[in-house]
């Protein structure tokens, strides 16, 4: 083991090597090692040697990471320009490299600070989309330009899956294949649709195997042969690993003992025993597929069924009673094998190995799936084209198609070969197999010594995104074999700049026990690489364990609240984060924190559908889209803007189950039976809601619901900006789903809302944050609290097809594939069991890494809280549940639990019998009815300085559509569509330029139809949209508006002249001098002369609106704020002097 001094020197040498821009590297950068700083230094170094900044491509996996990297590069360049001197040596070193870049910048006139868009720092999704769209016919992406998140695609996946059932009415091969699959699933069409929809979501993983489906008997035979060869190679590979691990000194003894047992079994009552196959042998079996059964018999004599080492032997194992000498000898051999690293795991894997072939029944089902799934993919692509959308999987597949093969690159690949000279990849451990293949295609043709380099950085110990198809084995493959023909020198960083010395040493102790002893590419096993603390953190850091025994959820939450309160009290300037594996572990704790008055911010914890403001908005949407939805209308009447009590609601619907609620509300006799207060509230509600019931034709669904929400008093029910942001998120989701002014499927909306997570805080300023462990990756905090470690987590869902990529040491990714067994035999298929067991092992290994990520967020302390059960007699405690995080930490924490248990047992617990439950806890109380005052009126917006505009209702029609007052509905809808496109361009969701604006027409038509535009006006609307987009993308100032730092469609609210104002700003653009520009898009045109007069007229018209925007936005920033109008159709940028 290396000393701290040796580790420190190794780290210094590695960082120096990493900046050698003539060599290619893969760098393992453990938590807190300064990975991003090193990546930026490498990027800046490369800029000093290239002829244009576009020759350097940096790929990240999130927009946040890409923006952070670009910002830090720009900051370094600006600091170098301004002569800034940093106190930290590594920061000053970065500035010195940036100074060299500025010299290169000046000599070649790059103007990087003024044109940061020249820096190619992109997400892998954006890079793939750019490749696919650069040659749409080749890539197959066509005109689908809007890439939707996976969570929003479920309805399309299910629709495509359901559409394949139409083939059942035919006698063609597809119909027969679907029928075969349905029979396999007990003719459960709902299960079929669910299975196929889930498969479509992951099609990039299996489409290379299924292709378009075997079209001939010969093709089917070839496919079967290939897949069975893959299984055989995996079996042989695993047996070879096991054979190599068995020590030479015990092979002869083990052989003799096993053949002894085999002889006894064969000659006795169990000749069919699997171990009998070893009778008469003088050596262990060869590592071949044919000897799989013999190896499994050996593994089963060494291990028990649970996978633990065997501790006893009897006659059933081939050792008859009275022969204690041989039994003892075998147990001694087994005990000697305990010390062989990785042997136990490999023995377990061998016991799961399947036979290297398919049964005829398996193959027939698999063959049917090979025909059905490509059919579903074709249907999905048809729906993509119809709706003008795509998903990330399709973008990835299209990019791969556009690039061609490594051996036969396409035109795009050849073009990239000339334009990209250096490639940097951040978070390399998070690459999927398809993304790794993309990197190989991008660098196809690169050779060592040709001046082009690859630099990959990441930490396989922090690979925690298997649910996003990340395969940590690809990092190991790249480290072993390089990428394509480029070999990568391996570097390992050792210094931890984040955590205190004591914590770093604790990490080294704990995770050296928890993580595997050896790397294993086939299952993604990653061994631990120890770190060394920096001198500045000497003596700092601590970890504290809080063992709980048989604690209830409430008791555990109470303990956690106490720990947090003490941590906040003892460290008044520090921040604290509470981490959980699952959001479902938080509700009771959040209530406890509120009870204890502990302010916290919960990061993306709450579901949008659980929030009261969204519940009311959803009821409003359902009611206006479906008048027969009685539950939604009753919810509207119960909501705070009406606030009817239960008695009045009951009276309203009494003895009438057939009429709709609107019909009942217009029944004068029925309404007269309500209470006086209810009659007044119903009258006011009906007068308001009737304005919006029949407005499908002249306004979009989003606008109709939003205006109704305002008119009913929705804003008055909001208590903070977070709730306002939540409402706008709801409206954005609604915007995606409308069809001709209404909502066809409420379930689709509810499904999308279920996937939307929001953040919340109890106070404007708080030092406690709460988030999931996955969300915490990349962040750091003074103190980390790990909560609910002893609770189990649920397993995943099954798919109609299970598959597994198993990479080998040579870089070959062998795929094995199996249909799930019939529902009655779901877990009895050996091949399916092998795949499921391997996936579970991969998942468990990732859980170990998740704990590493969680613990290493801490700078000063880690607090671990978890409960274990007690034995029946209460005199001992049980091990944690196997599915809990605590079980993974048990090798390191068991002794702490034992000490605490012994302490508790030694103390008197007489007072425990006197404890009683507070009687008030079970007391039922009537729910509080929250509602607006009966005299509430929609407020009038006060006058603004410099203008005399009075707006009767917040965001009423005349304000929202003021720019279109002189034109017809076609132009108005064109303006709405242009705004949508500009938002998506700024967000990076679509990429267009003047040459491909026409490809947006399918999307424009879809949106226009959704807005109620008739077929006779579609071309007019689309032409206006395309003219506006061509104008802004071909205008230098337009490009400046769209691309760069800032925000888009920003909702803000605040006080203006004593009144509450809520607005949405089209675009915030932060310029190179730090000025925040508020830019409002105007899609109006001007015919004839005197353009300057027209622009002045528009400037005067919108000055009051922009004054309001500036007044509100200035509350959010201390930076200078300016305002302007931008006219895409005129290519005019007009600053409004305020």
Secondary structure, 3 states (H helix, E strand, C coil): CCCHHHHHHHHHHHHHHCCCCCCCEEEEECCCCCHHHHHHHHHHHHHCCCCCHHHEEEEECCHHHHHHHHHHHHHHHHHHHHCCCCCCHHHHHHHHHHHHHHHHHHHHCCCCCCCHHHCEEEEHHHHHHHHHHHCHHHHCCCCCCEEECHHHCHHHHHHHHHHHHHHHHCCCHHHHHHHHHHHHCCCCHHHHHHHHHHHHHCHHHHHHHHCCCCCCHHHHHHHHHHHHHHHHHHHHHHHHHHHHHCCHHHHHHHHHHHHHHHHHHHHCCCCCCHHHHHCCCCCCCCCCHHHHHHHHHHHHHHECCCCCECCCCCHHHCCCCCCHHHHHHHHHHHHHHCCCCCHHHHHHHHHCCCCCCCCHHHHHHHHHHHHHHHHHHHHHHHHHHHHCEEEHHHHHHHHHHHHECCCCECHHHHHHHHHCCEEEECCHHHCCHHHHHHHHHHCCCCCCCCCCEEEEEECHHHCCCHHHCCCCHHHHHHHHHCECCECCEEEEECEECCCCHHHHHHHHHHHHHHCECCCECCCCECECCCCEECHHHCCCCEEEEEEEECCCHHHHHHHHHHHHHHHHHHCCCCCEEEEECCHHHCHHHHHHHHHCCCCCEEEEEEEHHHCHHHHHHHHHHHHHHCCCCHHHHHHHHHCCCCCCCHHHHHHHHCCCCCCCHHHHHCCHHHHCCCCHHHHHHHHHHHHHHHHHHCCCCCCCHHHHHHHHHHHHCHHHHCCCHHHHHHHHHHHHHHHHHCECCECCCHHHHHHHHHHCEEEEECCCCCCEEEEEHHHHCCCCEEEEEECCCCCECCCCCCCCEEEEEEECCCCCEEEEEEECCCHHHCCCCHHHHHHHHHHHHHHHHHHHHHHHHHHCCEEEEEEEEEEECECCCCCCECCCCCCEHHHHHHHHHHHHHHHHHHHHHHCCCHHHHHCCCCHHHHCCCCCCCCCCCCCCCCCCCCCCCCCCCCCCCCCCHHHHCHHHCCCCHHHHHHHHHHHHHHHHHHHCCCCCCHHHHHHHHHHHHHHHHHCCCCHHHHHHHHHHHHHHHHHHHHCHHHHHHHCCCEEEEEEEEEEECCEEEEEEEEEEEECCCCCEEEEEECCCCCCCCCHHHHHHHHHHHHHHHHHHHHHHHCCCCCCCEEEEEEECCCCEEEEECC
